[in-house]
Amino acid sequence: MAAELTVITGASSGIGAALARALAKPGATLALVGRNAERLESVAQDCRARGAHCVTGALDVCDRPALEAFLDGLGEPVGLFIANAGILDGRRDGETVESGAAAHRVLDTNLLATVDALHMVLPGMRARRKGRLLLIASLAAFAPLPDAPAYSAAKAGLLSYGLALREALHGEGISVCVACPGYVTSAMSTQHLGHRPGEITADDAAARILGALERDAAVSGFPFTLYWSSRLSLLVPAFVRRLGMKGLRFRVGG
């Protein structure tokens, strides 16, 4: 039986790169998408060294025609699509609220472009009645960050969309898993200047996410304590939440 083709967006660093390396093994076929061609090729070389066949697409997922052309050019059906591409932006030092331009950019990348990408591979999966979708959201989907409203909204939308899609596709042979990691060490996470409780490595996050995928879990949230405190956070009085959110801000250019 031919190996399943796995596509990973946002594969040039962080969780995406860690997922690619974790999935790389003899016989595996990976298609990696990312904006930074040099970093993306470095990840691909690591995957090839592990025995995987690996191709890359240096592009922005917001460039829908380029992404669709890349997927069409793979020449084989996508078995596992990992929607990981995302950016972090929000309120900067000296600002009260994130700019409209920043909000639009984050929502387009983290939510709208992701939904569009899913629908590029979903028709083929439905026709074959086989496939897996893995969406990388965040604990911010449960506990919105006041310094990053659009980021929080995008991740909440991704969570809701993924769970609804899972139910809609029930019985069609297609599984949907939504991962909601907490703080993960990466170049993107360093833009956040506040406290990062329970921070874990990208490799640790990838292992937990792939474990949930293999279990066909609907949602994978971690670390455990932060996950459940995030889920319960909206039940906490607003003044208590504000005390815990003081001092959060982003580096300029984040």
N, C-alpha and C positions, 0 to 999 in steps of 0.2 A: 504494500500500500504506500502511495506517495506521501511524503511528509506534508503536513499542513502548512500553508503559507501564512506567516504572521506579519502583519503590518503594525508598526509602532510610530506614532507621531510624537514630536518633541523628544526624539531619541538621542539628541546630541549631548545631553547632560542630565544630571539629577536622577529622578526616578525612571525616566525613559531609558537612559543609558544603562542603569542598573537592571531594568527588566530585560533589555536586549542581551546583556551579558549572561543573565541567569537562564535565558531561554536558548542560548547558543550551545549547540552540541552537534556531534556528527549526525548528518542527515537532516538537520533543521534548516528551514528556508526562511530568511528574515528580509523584510523590506523596511528600511529605516528612513524616516522623514525628519528633517530638522532645518533650521535656518542657517546655522553655522557650518559651512561645508568642511572646514578643517577639523572641528571637533567631531562632526558626524563621521568622517572617514576614520578618525582614530578609534571611535567605538566600533565601526564596522571591521577594522583590522583586528581588534580584540575578539570579535565574534568569529571571524574567519580562523583565527588561531585556535579557537575551541572546536573547530570542525564544521561550523555552519556555513551554508551558502548565503551570502549577504549582498544586497544591492542597496543603494542609497539614493535619496532624492533631496537635494539641498533646495528647499523652498519653504515659503511661509504658508501655513494652512489657510490663511485668509485669501490667498490667491487660489480661488476655487478652480479655475480652468487648469492651472498648473498641477494641482493635486489630482484632479480627475484624469488628466493626461498621464500622470505618473502611474496611477492605479491601473488604468487601461493598458498601459505598456508592460505591465508585469506578466501578462500572457497566461495567467492561471488564476483560479478563484481564490479569494481570501477566506481562510478558515478562521483566523482569529484577528480581530481588529482592536488594537489598544489605542484609545483616544486619550492621549496624555498631554498633547501640546497645550501650553498655557503661559500666560504672563502675569506678573504681579505688579500692580501699580495702584496708587491711591493718594491720600493726602500727604503732602510734603511738609517739611519744616516751615512754619510760618503760615500755613494754610488751615482753614477751618473745615473745608470740604474739598474733596477731589475735584479736579476740573472736568467739565463736560467732555472734553476731548479724551482725557484719560479714561473716563467711564465708558465711552463709546468703544475705544480701542480694546479694553479689557473684555467687555461683553461680546464684541465681535469675535475675538480670538478664543476666549474660554468657553463660550456657549454657542453662538450662532454658527461659527465655522465648524465646530465640532459636530453639531447636529447635521450640517450639510455633508460633512465627511461620512457620517454614519449612513446617510442615505445614498452615498455613492457605492457602498458595499452591500447594503441590506437587500436590494433586489436580487442579487445573485445568490445570497444566502437563502432567501425565501424560496427561490426557484429550486434550489438543491435540497431545501428543508434540512439545512445543516449549517452551523456556524456559531461563533462566540463573539460577543462584544464586551469589552472591558473599558469602563469609563473611569477616569481618574478625577475625582472631585476633591473634597477637603472637609475637615471638621468645621470650616467656616460656613458650610452649608447648614449646619445646625446652630452655630453660635456666630452670628454676623459680626464682622470687625468694623468698628466705627471709623477706622482710618482707611478702610478699603471697601466701601459699600458695593461698588460694581463687582469686585472680585467675589465678595460674599454672595451677591445675587446670582452671579454666573454659576458658582458652584452649587448653590441651592437649586437653580434651574436644572443643572446637569443631573443632580441627584433625583429630582422629581421626574425628569424626562426618562432617565434610565429605568427607574422603578415602574413607571407607566408602560414603557416599551417592553419590559420583561413580562408584564401581565398580558399586554396585547399580543405578544408573540408566543405565549404559552401554547404548547401543543404543535408548534411548527418546527421543532427541532433546533431552535436557536436560543441560546442562553445569554442573559445579560447580567453583568455584575458591576456594581458601582463601588469603587474604593474611596474611602474618606480618611486619608492619613492626616495626622497632626503635623507637628513641626518635623521636617526632614532636612538634614544638612545638605545644602546645595547652594550654587551660586545665586539662585533666585531668593532663597530664604534669608540670605545675608542682607538683603535690602530692608528687611524688617528689623528695626532697632529695639523693639521691645523685648520683654522676657519671652523665651521660647521653652516652656515647660515640656518635659518628656521628649525632647528632641532625639531622634534616632538617625542612623545612617541610611543612605539611599539603598544600600544592599539589604539592610534589615527590612526596610519598607517593601522592597521588591519581593522578598521571600514571603512576607505576610500576605501581600496582594495575590501572588500566584497560588498560595495555599487556599485562599478564599475562592479563587477562580476554579481550582480543581474540585472544591467542595460544592460548586455551583451555588455559592452564597449570593443572596440578593445584595447585601451591603457588607462591606468590610471596613470597620472603623477602628482606629488604633492611635495611640496606646489605649488600653482598656479604660483606665480611670478617666483620662481626658475625654475619651469618646462619650462615656455616659454622662459626665459632667456637662459636656457640650449639648447633648440631647436634652438635658434637663434645664439648661441655662435660661430658656425663655420663660420658665416657670418662676424664676427668681425675680424679686422686685427690682424695678429699673434702677433705683439708687444703689443697690448692691452691685449690679452689673457695672455701673459707671465707675465704682471704686476700683473694680478689677481691670477696667480698660484704660485707666489713666496712663499717660506717658507713651502710648503707642504712636509711632510715626515712621515714615519712610525716608530713606536717603534720597536726596535730590537726584533725579535721573533714574529712579527705581522703576 
